[in-house]
Amino acid sequence: MAEIRITREHGLGLAQARQLALRWAEVAERKLAMECTYEQGLAGDVVSFKRSGASGKLTVDPHEFQLHAKLGLLLGVFRGRIETEIVRNLDTLLAEQEPLAAFESGLAQHEARRAANHPPKKVAPKKAPKAN
């Protein structure tokens, strides 16, 4: 089983880090078909996530994010690519003045690109049956 472990320090404090983690969990559920549970604590929080082929935890505290994910056989083949994307996205967000706003902006841009690349299919109207 392939594993991903990522730790990133941040200067967000617990309230902002919590907001970012909560929003990530919402998007992960909707976009990645993840089942997420959020456990809020006094000193930090834990987002547990799972779906077919992947499971893990995102630990959130006032100074650090820690991600530990286990990938099944099929997703494990893409471990390097998945880890690279997570690191790139997290580092980009944490470099922003307002990471939550940057997350929302990035999500909107992603959805716009996806819609442009996959326009809705036009369905021809059904013809009325001929009268006898």
C-alpha positions in Angstrom: 0.0 0.0 0.0 1.4 3.4 -1.0 1.4 6.2 1.5 1.7 10.0 1.3 2.9 12.0 4.2 3.0 15.8 3.9 3.6 18.4 6.7 3.4 22.1 6.1 3.8 24.9 8.7 1.6 27.9 8.4 0.9 31.2 10.1 -2.9 31.1 9.9 -3.7 30.3 13.5 -6.3 27.7 14.3 -9.4 29.6 13.2 -8.3 30.2 9.7 -6.7 26.8 9.3 -9.9 25.3 10.5 -11.9 27.2 7.9 -9.6 26.1 5.1 -9.7 22.4 6.3 -13.5 22.5 6.6 -13.9 23.9 3.1 -11.4 21.3 1.7 -13.5 18.5 3.3 -16.7 19.9 1.7 -15.0 20.0 -1.8 -13.4 16.6 -1.3 -16.8 15.1 -0.6 -18.4 16.7 -3.6 -15.6 16.5 -6.2 -13.7 13.4 -5.1 -16.5 11.3 -3.7 -14.7 11.2 -0.3 -16.5 10.5 2.9 -15.2 13.0 5.4 -15.6 13.4 9.1 -14.5 16.5 10.9 -13.4 16.2 14.6 -13.0 19.6 16.2 -10.8 19.9 19.3 -9.5 22.7 21.5 -5.9 22.5 20.3 -6.5 21.2 16.8 -8.8 19.3 14.5 -8.7 16.1 12.4 -10.4 15.5 9.1 -10.7 11.8 8.4 -11.4 10.9 4.8 -12.0 7.7 2.8 -13.2 6.5 -0.6 -12.6 3.5 -2.7 -8.9 3.1 -3.0 -7.8 5.9 -0.5 -8.1 6.8 3.1 -6.3 9.1 5.5 -6.3 12.0 7.9 -5.6 15.7 7.7 -4.5 17.1 11.1 -4.9 20.8 11.6 -3.4 22.8 14.4 -2.6 26.5 14.9 0.8 26.2 13.2 0.8 23.1 11.0 -1.1 20.9 8.5 -0.2 17.2 8.5 -1.6 14.9 5.8 -1.3 11.1 5.9 -3.0 9.2 3.2 -3.0 5.5 2.2 -3.6 4.7 -1.4 -4.8 1.3 -2.6 -3.3 -0.6 -5.5 -4.8 1.3 -8.3 -4.3 4.8 -6.9 -0.9 3.8 -5.6 0.4 3.7 -9.1 -0.2 7.5 -9.3 1.2 8.2 -5.8 4.0 10.5 -7.2 1.6 12.5 -9.3 -1.0 12.8 -6.5 1.6 13.9 -3.9 3.1 16.4 -6.3 -0.4 18.0 -6.9 -1.2 18.1 -3.2 2.1 19.7 -2.4 1.9 22.2 -5.2 -1.7 23.2 -4.3 -1.0 23.5 -0.6 2.2 25.5 -1.0 0.4 27.9 -3.4 -2.5 28.4 -1.0 -0.2 28.9 2.0 1.8 31.5 0.1 -1.3 33.6 -0.3 -2.4 36.5 2.0 -5.9 35.1 2.2 -5.7 31.3 1.6 -9.4 30.6 1.8 -10.2 33.3 -0.8 -7.4 31.8 -3.0 -8.9 28.3 -2.5 -12.3 29.6 -3.7 -10.8 31.4 -6.6 -8.8 28.4 -7.7 -11.8 26.2 -7.4 -13.9 28.6 -9.6 -11.1 28.7 -12.2 -10.9 24.9 -12.2 -14.6 24.5 -12.7 -14.6 27.1 -15.5 -11.8 25.3 -17.3 -13.5 22.0 -16.9 -16.8 23.4 -18.2 -15.0 24.8 -21.2 -13.3 21.5 -22.0 -16.4 19.5 -21.4 -19.4 21.4 -22.7 -22.8 19.9 -22.0 -23.9 17.6 -24.8 -26.7 18.7 -26.9 -29.5 16.2 -27.1 -31.6 16.3 -30.2 -35.3 16.6 -29.4 -37.3 13.4 -29.8 -39.5 13.4 -32.9 -43.1 12.9 -32.3 -44.4 9.6 -33.6 -46.1 9.7 -36.9 -49.9 9.5 -36.8 -51.4 6.5 -38.7 
